């Protein structure tokens, strides 16, 4: 989780955070961002990497 947080600016440049399924609610003094699709993709990639390393 910390690693993803550190690389998130780089991932944002690649389009993560703006995918269909990522929720962003903006109000006058409040912004809520829930990266559902981006989080799912990152989770699958990390799981595949760990699975390959364990194999």
C-alpha positions as CSV (number, residue, x, y, z in Angstrom):
1,X,0.0,0.0,0.0
2,X,2.8,2.4,0.8
3,X,4.6,1.5,-2.4
4,X,1.5,2.3,-4.4
5,X,1.1,5.6,-2.6
6,X,4.7,6.5,-3.5
7,X,4.3,5.7,-7.2
8,X,0.7,7.1,-7.5
9,X,1.9,10.3,-9.1
10,X,3.6,8.2,-11.8
11,X,0.5,6.0,-12.2
12,X,-1.6,9.1,-12.5
13,X,0.4,10.3,-15.5
14,X,-0.3,6.9,-17.1
15,X,-4.0,7.4,-16.8
16,X,-4.7,5.6,-13.5
17,X,-7.2,7.5,-11.4
18,X,-9.1,8.6,-14.5
19,X,-10.4,5.2,-15.6
20,X,-14.1,4.3,-15.9
21,X,-15.2,3.1,-12.5
22,X,-13.0,5.5,-10.6
23,X,-15.3,7.7,-8.5
24,X,-14.7,11.4,-8.1
25,X,-17.1,13.7,-6.3
26,X,-16.3,17.4,-6.1
27,X,-18.2,20.0,-4.1
28,X,-17.3,23.6,-3.2
29,X,-15.0,22.7,-0.3
30,X,-14.8,18.9,-0.5
31,X,-13.4,16.3,-2.9
32,X,-13.9,12.6,-2.6
33,X,-11.9,10.3,-4.8
34,X,-12.4,6.5,-4.8
35,X,-10.1,4.7,-7.3
36,X,-12.1,1.5,-7.7
37,X,-10.9,0.4,-11.1
38,X,-7.4,1.7,-10.7
39,X,-7.1,-0.1,-7.3
40,X,-8.4,-3.3,-8.8
41,X,-5.8,-3.2,-11.7
42,X,-2.9,-2.4,-9.3
43,X,-4.0,-5.3,-7.0
44,X,-4.2,-7.8,-9.9
45,X,-0.7,-6.7,-11.2
46,X,0.8,-7.0,-7.7
47,X,-0.8,-10.4,-7.1
48,X,0.5,-11.7,-10.5
49,X,4.0,-10.5,-9.7
50,X,4.0,-12.1,-6.2
51,X,2.5,-15.3,-7.7
52,X,5.3,-15.5,-10.3
53,X,8.0,-14.8,-7.7
54,X,6.6,-17.5,-5.5
55,X,6.4,-20.1,-8.3
